[in-house]
Amino acid sequence: MTSRLHVLFVGHEASRTGAPLLLREVIRWALTRGDMTGRCVLMNGGSLAPEFESLCETHVLQDREKPARWKRLFRKLGLLPSRNAALAKWLNPSQSPDARAADVIYVNSVGSLQALAQIRPCLPDVPVVIHVHELTWVLRHFEKTHAVSDSLAVADKIIAASGAVRDALLNEFRLEPDRIELIYEFLCRGPVDGTHRSSYRGQIRARLGISASATVCLGMGTMEWRKATDLIPAIASRCAASGRDLHFIWIGRETRDCSIAQLTVEAERLGASRCVHLAGEVEDPAPYLSAADLFVLPSREDPYPLAMLEAASYGLPVVCFDQSGGAIEFVGSGECGIAVPHLDTNAMAGAIVELSSDVHRAAQLGTAARRKVLTLHSPESTIPKILDVLRAAAGRKSRTKE
């Protein structure tokens, strides 16, 4: 009987954001439906850490919180093992009774390469598959800190999350095209049922003081430069000038460089404070998705946003910028939404006003978006492709040894 493939899953953190959510679902599928076993290494913890731990044995290299002073002192004195030593013991089957030699290492995101650098000395001969969810700016940033090109050079296979990601890899690192497998992102959470959607829609609108007849535009994601949350007040201000009852909701974790307080002031200055609602990070986006009519994606750079797929599953048409990443691959030539020239906030406001005044067209685009995401981006149609890449990488290594 052939033993089950044993995978070492590697992630950069356990936050409630795109790559960690995808990794969680890949692990869940691999261990419950993919006939695999596995363990997980996370560079940092986060709110999803308990869910990772419930799926498989998980080792967190470092917490985001600064370690206690006594721990730092004890490590310095050699009274506590270093993180590298603790990881080496955890990975070594001869030192850890629960460990088993990995057949393949699955690195989920370029942000995880720092963890791979610590793992590789312990497992030098294990094949590596790197799943890239990043675009040009992030790739260049991590090239300076994590030597991305070195890791990509020795990877047995590279998975690109969109055509835009594949093109960025080819342009930045001059990789051979046949080393890259294009596998689009998948939907991690499906929509709630109609009864809950109707209830949520009323609850959120009532809480935020939005009328039942208003058009609600939803944006989701960490508040940062890439996601371009800072453009929302300007877009909202231009839409308000149309005279239509339009409201903008943004859900997502704020950052030092883009905070709720900063954007609140910006909205006030532009006279858009009445129609801009910054909800911060939420555990469940379903109520907000249920309250929305359009999905606004102002990202400057976004590989293939999971938030876009989730919004599409609720039948929301997408309004995005061209040349920003994978969104244009989903929207197509206007089948599932509208793409406007890159960072043209006037054009984006115009597209939003246009759809808010043409309910029939908005519904057609939303229906097409929902059909597309449920057909082409379901876990059932996507995760098995990822697992096939892992099997192939492990198989090539075993054949080489023979």
C-alpha positions, 0 to 999 in steps of 0.5 A: 500500500502506497503511503500518503503524501506528507506535506509541510505547509508554510505560511507567513501569518495567520491573519484573516486575509487572502493568502492565510485564508487560502492556505487554511482551505488548501490544508483542510482539503488536502488532509480531509479529501486529498489523501495527504498528511501534513504539518504547518509552519507559520512565520507569525501568528494571528486570529486564524491560528486556532483554526490552523492548529485544529487542522494539523500540528502547527509551529509558529516561528514568532508572535507579532507581539514583542517577546517578554524581556525574560525570554529575550534574556534567557535566549541570549544566555542560552537557557532557552533554545533559539527559534531556529533550534526549536524549529529544527527539533520540531522538523527532525523525525529523530528528535520529535516523536510526532514528526515525519519526513516531508515529501514536499514543501508547499510555500504559500506566498512570497511573504513566507520565504523567510520561513523557508530560509529557516526550514531549508537547512533542516530539509535540504533535499525536499522538493519545494513548490512556491505559490505566488500571490504577489505582484511587482511592487511586493516582489521587488520589496521582498527581493531586497529582504528575502532574496526572492530570486534565489528561492524561485531559482531552486523551486521545483515548481512555481504556482502563479495566482493569476496571469498578472502574477505570471507575467510579473514573475517572467518580467522580474526574474526571467524564469522559464515559462514552463516552470510556472503553473497558472492556477487562479485563486478560489472562493474560500467562503460562499454566500449566505442564504437569501433569508439571512441576506435580507435580514443582514441588508436591513440591519447594516443599513439601519445601523449606518443610517443608509436608506433602503433605496440607496446604492451601497458600494462595498470595498474590502481589504487591509487599509494600505497603499496596495488596496488604495483605500485612500482613494475612497473619499475622493471617489465618494465625493465625485459620486456625491456631486452626481446627486445620487444617493450613493454610500461607500462602506470599507471593511478591513484592518487599518494600518499605520499608514492608512487609518480610519481617523486619517480617511475620516478627516479626508472625507470630511474635507471633501464633503463626503463624510455622510456617505463614507463608512469605515467599519474596520476589521470584521470577523464575518463580511457576510452582513456587509456583502448582503447590504451592498449593490456594487463592489468597488476595487480601487487597488493599485496592485492586487494579484487576484483579490479574494474579496472580489471573488467573494463579492461576485458570489453575492452577485455584485458587479465589480468596478476596478482599475485597469493595469492593477493586476488580476481583476481585469482577468475576471471582469473581462471585456465588461462581462462581470463589471467595469474596468476604468483607466488606472487610478482615474478616480473620475472614471471610477466615479462615473462607472459607479454612478452609471451602474447605480442608475441602470439597475438592469445592467448592474443585475446582469453584470452581477449575475454573470460575475456570480456564475463565473466565480461559482463555475471557475473559482470553486474549491472543487475546481481549483484545490485539486490542481494545487494538490496535483502540482504537489504530487508531481513535485514529490514524484519527480524527486522520488524518481530522481532518487531511484 
